[in-house]
Amino acid sequence: MKRIGILSDTHSYIDSTILGYFEACDEIWHAGDIGNSAIAATLAEFKPFRAVYGNIDDQLLRSSYPLVNRFFCEQADVMIKHIVGYPGKYEKQVREILKVNPPKLLIAGHSHILKVQYDTNYNLLYVNPGAAGKSGFHHVRTLVRLTIDKADIKDLEVVEFAHR
């Protein structure tokens, strides 16, 4: 069983409040737009860290993290990609992957809009943790925590921070 902290769109911002929410997590996953390598290093020093690069990330982050990160956590098939779209309106590359081999958990970023939805068309849980950073149009910073127990995804929590 693993407790996972999920965030996206930090845009070069992290604070002790975010780290505090991830204290009880076994791993941290970042869905892109990290902002700079110092943020990635801070998170990687804190907990085991997985990430993808986003559209604002520089060449150093692009060479350190993949565009798509597909892996198993426990027995759950997980896919993380920054620009995914959302259920019913997936980006073309994602749609092609889902038609052939959908994951159990699909994690997205980019929109700065928190969204958790079960997609019955592909039998997967879609999670966009919103934006944890201070840059962008969002008013509330958000992140997600969940537990993966064998193949089960459970105990999902949405964390909202005060207005940025």
N, CA, C and O of each residue as an XYZ file, in Angstrom:
656
protein
N       0.844     -1.179      0.000
C       0.000      0.000      0.000
C       0.888      1.241      0.000
O       1.846      1.342      0.767
N       0.543      2.192     -0.889
C       1.324      3.428     -0.968
C       0.394      4.628     -0.936
O      -0.675      4.636     -1.548
N       0.826      5.619     -0.217
C       0.128      6.910     -0.153
C       0.858      7.844     -1.116
O       2.075      8.007     -1.032
N       0.103      8.456     -2.031
C       0.684      9.255     -3.100
C       0.209     10.701     -2.995
O      -0.976     10.961     -2.784
N       1.142     11.636     -3.144
C       0.820     13.061     -3.252
C       0.971     13.478     -4.700
O       1.999     13.211     -5.323
N      -0.053     14.135     -5.243
C      -0.059     14.504     -6.658
C      -0.246     16.018     -6.778
O      -1.138     16.600     -6.161
N       0.617     16.642     -7.587
C       0.488     18.068     -7.839
C       0.875     18.377     -9.268
O       1.411     17.527     -9.980
N       0.599     19.591     -9.677
C       0.930     20.040    -11.021
C       1.069     21.550    -11.014
O       0.646     22.227    -10.077
N       1.662     22.056    -12.063
C       1.692     23.493    -12.321
C       2.186     24.302    -11.122
O       1.535     25.244    -10.672
N       3.347     23.908    -10.623
C       3.974     24.684     -9.545
C       4.604     25.958    -10.089
O       4.744     26.936     -9.355
N       4.984     25.963    -11.349
C       5.536     27.167    -12.001
C       6.600     27.844    -11.129
O       6.535     29.044    -10.866
N       7.570     27.055    -10.693
C       8.717     27.535     -9.898
C       8.365     27.954     -8.475
O       9.098     28.728     -7.859
N       7.252     27.452     -7.950
C       6.868     27.814     -6.579
C       6.542     26.562     -5.776
O       5.774     25.704     -6.213
N       7.139     26.478     -4.600
C       6.814     25.427     -3.630
C       6.999     26.041     -2.258
O       7.852     26.909     -2.075
N       6.211     25.603     -1.296
C       6.383     26.128      0.055
C       6.249     25.010      1.075
O       5.906     23.879      0.730
N       6.515     25.327      2.304
C       6.502     24.313      3.371
C       5.101     23.761      3.613
O       4.960     22.644      4.111
N       4.070     24.519      3.272
C       2.701     24.024      3.438
C       2.469     22.824      2.528
O       1.900     21.817      2.949
N       2.908     22.934      1.292
C       2.768     21.816      0.348
C       3.551     20.609      0.860
O       3.037     19.491      0.878
N       4.781     20.839      1.272
C       5.593     19.730      1.795
C       4.946     19.106      3.021
O       5.013     17.891      3.209
N       4.326     19.919      3.848
C       3.633     19.404      5.034
C       2.511     18.450      4.667
O       2.321     17.431      5.331
N       1.764     18.769      3.616
C       0.691     17.883      3.174
C       1.227     16.580      2.601
O       0.519     15.573      2.588
N       2.461     16.585      2.130
C       3.051     15.378      1.578
C       3.884     14.594      2.589
O       4.459     13.562      2.243
N       3.954     15.058      3.807
C       4.750     14.387      4.848
C       4.352     12.919      5.002
O       5.221     12.057      5.129
N       3.068     12.629      4.993
C       2.584     11.256      5.202
C       2.564     10.429      3.921
O       2.131      9.277      3.943
N       3.022     10.991      2.813
C       3.008     10.282      1.532
C       4.293      9.475      1.346
O       5.353      9.818      1.870
N       4.161      8.403      0.590
C       5.323      7.578      0.248
C       6.031      8.095     -0.996
O       7.247      7.956     -1.129
N       5.263      8.695     -1.910
C       5.822      9.225     -3.145
C       5.110     10.523     -3.501
O       3.995     10.779     -3.045
N       5.772     11.343     -4.327
C       5.179     12.554     -4.886
C       5.241     12.444     -6.404
O       6.280     12.110     -6.974
N       4.101     12.734     -7.056
C       4.030     12.726     -8.511
C       3.666     14.123     -8.983
O       2.751     14.747     -8.446
N       4.384     14.614     -9.991
C       4.170     15.968    -10.521
C       3.757     15.861    -11.984
O       4.452     15.236    -12.785
N       2.619     16.475    -12.335
C       2.072     16.374    -13.689
C       2.496     17.537    -14.596
O       1.734     17.943    -15.473
N       3.689     18.067    -14.392
C       4.270     19.011    -15.332
C       4.096     20.478    -15.012
O       3.331     20.857    -14.125
N       4.829     21.300    -15.759
C       5.015     22.726    -15.479
C       5.613     22.891    -14.078
O       5.103     23.615    -13.222
N       6.714     22.183    -13.902
C       7.467     22.239    -12.648
C       8.029     23.645    -12.464
O       7.930     24.224    -11.383
N       8.609     24.179    -13.507
C       9.113     25.547    -13.473
C      10.617     25.652    -13.483
O      11.182     26.399    -14.283
N      11.276     24.919    -12.612
C      12.742     24.902    -12.617
C      13.250     23.662    -11.890
O      12.513     23.005    -11.155
N      14.519     23.360    -12.113
C      15.090     22.134    -11.545
C      15.223     22.198    -10.034
O      15.286     21.151     -9.389
N      15.268     23.391     -9.442
C      15.348     23.503     -7.975
C      14.073     22.965     -7.320
O      14.136     22.332     -6.266
N      12.927     23.214     -7.938
C      11.657     22.689     -7.408
C      11.672     21.165     -7.467
O      11.322     20.495     -6.496
N      12.079     20.624     -8.613
C      12.157     19.168     -8.757
C      13.116     18.573     -7.732
O      12.824     17.539     -7.133
N      14.247     19.217     -7.534
C      15.232     18.729     -6.564
C      14.673     18.766     -5.140
O      14.882     17.832     -4.366
N      13.976     19.822     -4.802
C      13.368     19.931     -3.462
C      12.397     18.789     -3.220
O      12.423     18.158     -2.164
N      11.542     18.523     -4.198
C      10.566     17.440     -4.051
C      11.241     16.074     -4.036
O      10.843     15.196     -3.269
N      12.259     15.885     -4.875
C      12.971     14.603     -4.939
C      13.786     14.328     -3.684
O      13.971     13.170     -3.309
N      14.269     15.367     -3.039
C      14.996     15.191     -1.772
C      14.042     14.870     -0.636
O      14.424     14.222      0.338
N      12.802     15.323     -0.759
C      11.802     15.146      0.290
C      11.202     13.742      0.287
O      11.073     13.113      1.338
N      10.836     13.252     -0.902
C      10.207     11.933     -1.068
C      10.603     11.374     -2.433
O      11.042     12.127     -3.302
N      10.451     10.045     -2.638
C      10.625      9.521     -3.991
C       9.694     10.290     -4.937
O       8.534     10.547     -4.614
N      10.226     10.649     -6.111
C       9.579     11.628     -6.969
C       9.491     11.130     -8.407
O      10.470     10.635     -8.966
N       8.303     11.267     -8.999
C       8.083     10.974    -10.411
C       7.472     12.227    -11.023
O       6.710     12.940    -10.369
N       7.809     12.490    -12.284
C       7.282     13.695    -12.922
C       7.284     13.542    -14.430
O       7.886     12.625    -14.990
N       6.593     14.468    -15.064
C       6.670     14.680    -16.504
C       6.956     16.159    -16.705
O       6.690     16.978    -15.825
N       7.500     16.494    -17.866
C       7.693     17.913    -18.127
C       6.424     18.497    -18.734
O       5.624     17.793    -19.349
N       6.264     19.803    -18.543
C       5.130     20.518    -19.109
C       5.578     21.524    -20.145
O       6.768     21.640    -20.435
N       4.641     22.239    -20.693
C       4.937     23.155    -21.798
C       5.800     24.340    -21.395
O       6.420     24.943    -22.270
N       5.877     24.714    -20.105
C       6.736     25.839    -19.717
C       8.117     25.385    -19.242
O       8.990     26.212    -18.982
N       8.309     24.076    -19.132
C       9.565     23.573    -18.579
C      10.711     23.677    -19.579
O      10.533     23.461    -20.778
N      11.896     24.013    -19.055
C      13.065     24.249    -19.901
C      13.716     22.937    -20.349
O      13.257     21.848    -20.007
N      14.782     23.069    -21.112
C      15.470     21.906    -21.673
C      16.053     20.996    -20.594
O      16.079     19.778    -20.774
N      16.511     21.546    -19.499
C      17.048     20.729    -18.411
C      15.966     19.816    -17.838
O      16.204     18.624    -17.640
N      14.783     20.363    -17.572
C      13.687     19.533    -17.067
C      13.211     18.547    -18.135
O      12.861     17.411    -17.816
N      13.196     18.971    -19.387
C      12.780     18.079    -20.479
C      13.752     16.922    -20.662
O      13.355     15.837    -21.086
N      15.020     17.147    -20.347
C      15.986     16.050    -20.444
C      15.987     15.173    -19.188
O      16.523     14.064    -19.207
N      15.395     15.662    -18.110
C      15.356     14.911    -16.856
C      14.076     14.096    -16.675
O      14.083     13.073    -15.990
N      12.978     14.546    -17.286
C      11.672     13.910    -17.104
C      11.031     13.684    -18.467
O      11.252     14.459    -19.397
N      10.235     12.620    -18.586
C       9.632     12.314    -19.882
C       8.368     13.145    -20.162
O       7.827     13.799    -19.270
N       7.921     13.100    -21.409
C       6.654     13.708    -21.807
C       5.488     12.896    -21.228
O       4.493     13.452    -20.764
N       5.640     11.567    -21.269
C       4.641     10.636    -20.725
C       5.369      9.702    -19.769
O       6.407      9.139    -20.116
N       4.829      9.539    -18.574
C       5.409      8.620    -17.601
C       4.369      7.532    -17.337
O       3.319      7.796    -16.751
N       4.666      6.321    -17.769
C       3.751      5.186    -17.614
C       4.454      4.149    -16.761
O       5.580      3.754    -17.065
N       3.805      3.703    -15.697
C       4.429      2.784    -14.752
C       3.353      2.096    -13.924
O       2.179      2.464    -13.971
N       3.774      1.095    -13.166
C       2.883      0.454    -12.213
C       3.255      0.918    -10.819
O       4.432      0.961    -10.461
N       2.256      1.262    -10.044
C       2.405      1.511     -8.608
C       1.563      0.450     -7.936
O       0.351      0.375     -8.141
N       2.220     -0.374     -7.126
C       1.553     -1.571     -6.631
C       1.116     -2.350     -7.873
O       1.959     -2.716     -8.692
N      -0.188     -2.609     -8.028
C      -0.677     -3.314     -9.217
C      -1.527     -2.407    -10.104
O      -2.222     -2.889    -10.999
N      -1.477     -1.118     -9.865
C      -2.259     -0.163    -10.643
C      -1.401      0.430    -11.760
O      -0.302      0.929    -11.517
N      -1.914      0.367    -12.971
C      -1.273      0.948    -14.144
C      -1.549      2.456    -14.124
O      -2.705      2.877    -14.092
N      -0.487      3.263    -14.144
C      -0.591      4.714    -14.008
C       0.040      5.376    -15.236
O       1.083      4.941    -15.725
N      -0.607      6.425    -15.717
C      -0.032      7.239    -16.783
C      -0.148      8.703    -16.380
O      -1.219      9.173    -15.998
N       0.990      9.427    -16.472
C       1.022     10.857    -16.190
C       1.461     11.574    -17.472
O       2.440     11.181    -18.106
N       0.738     12.615    -17.841
C       1.100     13.454    -18.989
C       0.568     14.850    -18.687
O      -0.518     14.989    -18.124
N       1.309     15.869    -19.052
C       0.899     17.231    -18.720
C      -0.359     17.655    -19.479
O      -1.350     18.042    -18.860
N      -0.332     17.587    -20.795
C      -1.486     18.003    -21.597
C      -2.235     16.753    -22.037
O      -1.763     16.002    -22.890
N      -3.388     16.542    -21.457
C      -4.183     15.333    -21.664
C      -5.561     15.669    -22.239
O      -6.117     14.880    -23.003
N      -6.107     16.810    -21.888
C      -7.511     17.078    -22.135
C      -8.284     16.580    -20.926
O      -7.790     16.650    -19.801
N      -9.473     16.086    -21.143
C     -10.280     15.565    -20.039
C     -11.276     14.554    -20.600
O     -11.468     14.496    -21.814
N     -11.910     13.763    -19.747
C     -12.818     12.731    -20.253
C     -13.827     13.289    -21.263
O     -14.499     14.293    -21.023
N     -13.900     12.597    -22.394
C     -14.760     13.019    -23.490
C     -14.081     13.974    -24.458
O     -14.567     14.163    -25.573
N     -12.966     14.581    -24.059
C     -12.244     15.560    -24.895
C     -10.732     15.382    -24.739
O     -10.003     16.351    -24.531
N     -10.270     14.130    -24.843
C      -8.837     13.875    -24.707
C      -8.070     14.382    -25.920
O      -8.587     14.405    -27.038
N      -6.855     14.779    -25.684
C      -5.916     15.169    -26.727
C      -5.654     13.928    -27.606
O      -5.709     12.799    -27.120
N      -5.373     14.146    -28.891
C      -5.285     13.062    -29.877
C      -4.324     11.944    -29.470
O      -4.690     10.771    -29.528
N      -3.089     12.291    -29.054
C      -2.112     11.260    -28.673
C      -2.640     10.419    -27.512
O      -2.468      9.200    -27.499
N      -3.271     11.057    -26.555
C      -3.824     10.347    -25.400
C      -4.965      9.431    -25.837
O      -5.053      8.288    -25.389
N      -5.827      9.927    -26.703
C      -6.942      9.123    -27.216
C      -6.436      7.843    -27.866
O      -7.011      6.771    -27.676
N      -5.356      7.961    -28.636
C      -4.790      6.782    -29.307
C      -4.260      5.771    -28.285
O      -4.453      4.566    -28.448
N      -3.608      6.249    -27.257
C      -3.111      5.357    -26.194
C      -4.279      4.681    -25.489
O      -4.247      3.474    -25.246
N      -5.304      5.450    -25.160
C      -6.447      4.910    -24.419
C      -7.211      3.859    -25.217
O      -7.726      2.900    -24.643
N      -7.286      4.031    -26.524
C      -7.976      3.050    -27.374
C      -7.302      1.688    -27.320
O      -7.970      0.655    -27.361
N      -5.970      1.690    -27.227
C      -5.194      0.449    -27.277
C      -4.955     -0.140    -25.890
O      -5.109     -1.343    -25.684
N      -4.576      0.720    -24.937
C      -4.154      0.225    -23.632
C      -4.376      1.291    -22.547
O      -3.427      1.959    -22.138
N      -5.606      1.451    -22.085
C      -5.856      2.484    -21.083
C      -5.253      2.122    -19.721
O      -5.269      0.957    -19.326
N      -4.725      3.114    -19.007
C      -4.253      2.852    -17.651
C      -5.444      2.794    -16.691
O      -6.576      3.076    -17.084
N      -5.192      2.439    -15.472
C      -6.232      2.482    -14.430
C      -6.357      3.892    -13.858
O      -7.436      4.311    -13.439
N      -5.225      4.625    -13.846
C      -5.169      5.980    -13.297
C      -4.475      6.880    -14.313
O      -3.327      6.637    -14.684
N      -5.176      7.924    -14.763
C      -4.636      8.894    -15.716
C      -4.527     10.239    -15.012
O      -5.524     10.793    -14.547
N      -3.298     10.760    -14.940
C      -3.047     12.013    -14.232
C      -2.621     13.075    -15.241
O      -1.741     12.853    -16.072
N      -3.272     14.240    -15.144
C      -3.042     15.342    -16.070
C      -2.717     16.611    -15.299
O      -2.910     16.691    -14.085
N      -2.225     17.588    -16.023
C      -2.009     18.929    -15.484
C      -2.508     19.938    -16.489
O      -3.515     19.702    -17.157
N      -1.828     21.049    -16.608
C      -1.976     22.068    -17.643
C      -3.158     23.024    -17.464
O      -2.976     24.233    -17.607
N      -4.343     22.536    -17.162
C      -5.529     23.391    -17.164
C      -5.632     24.303    -15.946
O      -6.353     25.301    -15.983
N      -4.923     23.976    -14.870
C      -5.024     24.662    -13.578
C      -6.407     24.459    -12.960
O      -6.766     25.149    -12.006
N      -7.172     23.531    -13.490
C      -8.523     23.259    -12.994
C      -8.544     21.880    -12.354
O      -8.295     20.875    -13.020
N      -8.839     21.836    -11.070
C      -8.958     20.565    -10.355
C     -10.126     19.771    -10.930
O     -11.235     20.288    -11.071
N      -9.864     18.512    -11.256
C     -10.936     17.656    -11.762
C     -10.594     16.213    -11.422
O      -9.502     15.734    -11.730
N     -11.528     15.530    -10.791
C     -11.415     14.101    -10.512
C     -12.687     13.472    -11.057
O     -13.794     13.820    -10.647
N     -12.512     12.531    -11.997
C     -13.685     11.947    -12.642
C     -13.389     10.516    -13.055
O     -12.309     10.221    -13.566
N     -14.355      9.624    -12.832
C     -14.212      8.271    -13.352
C     -14.712      8.263    -14.788
O     -15.846      8.658    -15.059
N     -13.869      7.815    -15.705
C     -14.213      7.755    -17.120
C     -14.697      6.339    -17.434
O     -13.899      5.408    -17.536
N     -16.010      6.191    -17.585
C     -16.585      4.873    -17.836
C     -16.270      4.358    -19.240
O     -16.323      3.150    -19.472
N     -15.944      5.248    -20.180
C     -15.590      4.798    -21.530
C     -14.303      3.993    -21.540
O     -14.163      3.051    -22.321
N     -13.361      4.357    -20.677
C     -12.062      3.677    -20.647
C     -11.790      2.979    -19.313
O     -10.705      2.437    -19.106
N     -12.762      2.991    -18.421
C     -12.618      2.353    -17.104
C     -11.357      2.815    -16.385
O     -10.546      2.005    -15.937
N     -11.209      4.140    -16.282
C     -10.049      4.696    -15.603
C     -10.468      5.868    -14.728
O     -11.516      6.480    -14.935
N      -9.629      6.164    -13.750
C      -9.828      7.337    -12.918
C      -8.960      8.458    -13.475
O      -7.743      8.314    -13.586
N      -9.591      9.570    -13.824
C      -8.902     10.750    -14.329
C      -8.710     11.713    -13.162
O      -9.660     12.039    -12.450
N      -7.463     12.168    -12.973
C      -7.156     13.120    -11.905
C      -6.325     14.259    -12.475
O      -5.242     14.041    -13.019
N      -6.839     15.470    -12.345
C      -6.049     16.670    -12.585
C      -6.022     17.391    -11.245
O      -7.062     17.860    -10.782
N      -4.841     17.492    -10.604
C      -4.785     18.082     -9.261
C      -4.903     19.602     -9.238
O      -4.765     20.212     -8.177
N      -5.153     20.219    -10.377
C      -5.219     21.678    -10.419
C      -3.811     22.254    -10.386
O      -2.871     21.630    -10.879
N      -3.663     23.431     -9.815
C      -2.362     24.106     -9.784
C      -1.935     24.364     -8.346
O      -2.698     24.902     -7.544
N      -0.697     23.970     -8.031
C      -0.154     24.190     -6.686
C       0.678     25.460     -6.601
O       1.011     25.915     -5.507
N       1.013     26.033     -7.747
C       1.825     27.248     -7.761
C       0.982     28.514     -7.688
O      -0.239     28.470     -7.532
N       1.668     29.630     -7.804
C       0.984     30.923     -7.703
C       0.783     31.610     -9.046
O       0.105     32.636     -9.112
N       1.353     31.073    -10.115
C       1.204     31.684    -11.443
C       0.033     31.067    -12.177
O      -0.144     29.849    -12.170
N      -0.766     31.911    -12.809
C      -1.897     31.433    -13.591
C      -3.182     32.106    -13.176
O      -3.194     32.980    -12.309
N      -4.265     31.690    -13.806
C      -5.557     32.333    -13.565
C      -6.303     31.773    -12.359
O      -7.265     32.388    -11.898
N      -5.885     30.630    -11.839
C      -6.593     30.004    -10.726
C      -6.542     30.898     -9.478
O      -5.606     31.677     -9.299
N      -7.547     30.774     -8.632
C      -7.607     31.565     -7.404
C      -7.228     30.749     -6.175
O      -6.739     31.293     -5.185
N      -7.454     29.449     -6.244
C      -7.161     28.557     -5.119
C      -6.131     27.540     -5.575
O      -6.295     26.910     -6.621
N      -5.068     27.376     -4.793
C      -4.056     26.359     -5.086
C      -4.575     25.016     -4.575
O      -5.183     24.943     -3.507
N      -4.330     23.953     -5.348
C      -4.853     22.633     -4.984
C      -3.820     21.542     -5.233
O      -2.884     21.712     -6.015
N      -4.012     20.429     -4.554
C      -3.267     19.203     -4.781
C      -4.151     18.044     -4.376
O      -5.229     18.245     -3.817
N      -3.704     16.838     -4.652
C      -4.480     15.630     -4.370
C      -3.595     14.629     -3.659
O      -2.406     14.508     -3.955
N      -4.191     13.912     -2.715
C      -3.537     12.755     -2.100
C      -4.460     11.559     -2.287
O      -5.682     11.700     -2.263
N      -3.869     10.377     -2.474
C      -4.657      9.157     -2.592
C      -3.820      7.969     -2.149
O      -2.608      8.075     -1.963
N      -4.481      6.853     -1.988
C      -3.818      5.606     -1.611
C      -3.999      4.593     -2.733
O      -5.083      4.461     -3.301
N      -2.929      3.887     -3.038
C      -3.002      2.765     -3.971
C      -2.669      1.510     -3.171
O      -1.574      1.362     -2.629
N      -3.640      0.623     -3.116
C      -3.522     -0.622     -2.356
C      -3.744     -1.771     -3.335
O      -4.870     -2.047     -3.747
N      -2.659     -2.428     -3.696
C      -2.666     -3.432     -4.754
C      -3.162     -2.755     -6.023
O      -2.469     -1.892     -6.561
N      -4.368     -3.128     -6.527
C      -4.890     -2.485     -7.728
C      -5.968     -1.451     -7.405
O      -6.520     -0.827     -8.311
N      -6.264     -1.270     -6.135
C      -7.327     -0.349     -5.725
C      -6.796      1.053     -5.480
O      -5.745      1.237     -4.867
N      -7.539      2.035     -5.967
C      -7.250      3.443     -5.714
C      -8.332      3.924     -4.764
O      -9.522      3.837     -5.067
N      -7.911      4.432     -3.612
C      -8.900      4.791     -2.591
C      -8.410      5.963     -1.748
O      -7.290      6.448     -1.912
N      -9.271      6.399     -0.853
C      -8.953      7.460      0.117
C      -8.450      8.728     -0.565
O      -7.523      9.374     -0.076
N      -9.059      9.081     -1.688
C      -8.640     10.279     -2.417
C      -9.070     11.523     -1.636
O     -10.215     11.637     -1.200
N      -8.132     12.440     -1.472
C      -8.396     13.704     -0.785
C      -7.994     14.861     -1.685
O      -6.952     14.817     -2.338
N      -8.810     15.879     -1.716
C      -8.468     17.125     -2.387
C      -8.044     18.113     -1.309
O      -8.748     18.287     -0.315
N      -6.910     18.754     -1.499
C      -6.417     19.755     -0.562
C      -6.479     21.115     -1.253
O      -5.916     21.296     -2.333
N      -7.155     22.055     -0.635
C      -7.230     23.428     -1.154
C      -6.486     24.350     -0.213
O      -6.616     24.252      1.007
N      -5.708     25.245     -0.793
C      -4.997     26.258     -0.025
C      -5.761     27.564     -0.129
O      -6.550     27.759     -1.053
N      -5.532     28.438      0.800
C      -6.152     29.754      0.762
C      -5.857     30.422     -0.575
O      -4.946     30.012     -1.295
N      -6.608     31.422     -0.893
C      -6.388     32.158     -2.147
C      -4.915     32.507     -2.275
O      -4.253     32.827     -1.288
N      -4.419     32.445     -3.479
C      -2.999     32.696     -3.712
C      -2.760     34.163     -3.634
O      -1.626     34.614     -3.799
